[in-house]
Amino acid sequence: MDNLAKSHWLDQSGRQQPFNALITGEYWPVLINGRKIHSRLQDSLYEEIYREKMSLHWEKKDQTSQECSMSINWEACAAAMKRLKISRRHWIAKHTEGMCGVGKWLVIWKEQEVADCPCCSEFEDAPHVWVCQEQEATALREEGFSRLSAWMVEAQTAPEVRTVILTRLSQWSTGSPLTPIDTSFAGLQHALHTQDGIGWDAFFEGRVAIEWEQVQETYYLWCRSRKSGRRWTIALIQKLWDVAWDLWEHRNGFVHAKENVEIREGMALIDDNIRSEFQRGPHGLQPRDHYLFDGTIGTLLQSSIIYRQRWLRRVETARARASRRQAMTLSGERQVLRNWLQGANGGQGGNGGNGN
């Protein structure tokens, strides 16, 4: 009864319209939806103007409806974003939008031919990174959820809230059905239902339902704790982003490992070509290009990969130049021989005529 009463009080207190008293000397009070704006007018106007447009944008992308968008705790999400460095903010914005360096977009940008995940070879778009079932990715995700659970205990999260969140995250990440979860904790069933509507991929990306803050605030009041449900929600979003970042780094590690293998294979091929060129030596090259073989092969193979590539290109260019010169020389000699043969045949024909 105590929990239900406090939950009802929180719900009703949030719906009460504030009393907007006039202040002496105040010229033009500004109210938005009955709420008086007392500071940061530009930010408040910007949010009010673009809130509906953003809701339409998310609905158009089939990520969340306008109704669900109004249930998201955007204030806590914005506060969590402000605590990040600018580069991480850009990454979250790009990945949440879905336009980032994953297989789907790398194909569109013509940087690769297939949109396969580098870890599991499935089709890779932005949401796939969070739920990739590759063995190491799965282990890393479970480890991240374990750290999230430990933080919840440390932050005095309501035990039933912790159980519900971790259960849903596990079901979502493994592709299991979202089974009903019975709970009698004040407001928790409503929070779960709202988040199911918004989506747990959205939850993982920081778009959490407003009800989570209210439920946790109720628990803090019951515990007589001085902690805040808002600060808990902000920290929760940051912890989720930390798990997401680890998964992204793991995915990129696969890409770089593959690139490193290709680089090593390319270097081995270059070294084999260098050995072949040294076996041929400067034979057939023009005298001005003989300097390319002045050093030893051991010294050359110990030089940087860039120097080896340049040396190989110089040798290939020198051999191509020598081949062209030789072809031109042979062509001239053939023409002289052809002219001589034609002249000789003509002279023989004339003598034969006089003899007859």
Buried (B, 14 or more C-beta within 10 A) or exposed (E): EEBEEBBEEBBEEEEEEEEEEEEEEEEEEEEEEEEBBEEEEEEBEEBEEEBEEEBEEBBEEEBBBEEBBEBBBBBBBBBBBEEBEEEBEEBBEBBBEBBBBBBBBBBEEEEEEEBBBBBBEBEBBBBBBBBBBBEEBBEBBEEBBEEBBEBBEEBBBBEBBBBBBBBBBBBBBEEEEEEEBEBEBBBBBBBBEBBBBBBBBBBBBBBBBBBBBBBBBBBBBBEEEEBEBBBBBBBBBBBBBBBBBBBBEBBEEBEEEEEEEEEEEEEEEBBEBBEEBBEEEBEEBEEEBEEBBEEEBEEBEEEEEEEBBEBBEEBEEBBEBBEEEEEEEEEEEEEEEEEEEEEEEEEEEEEEEEEE
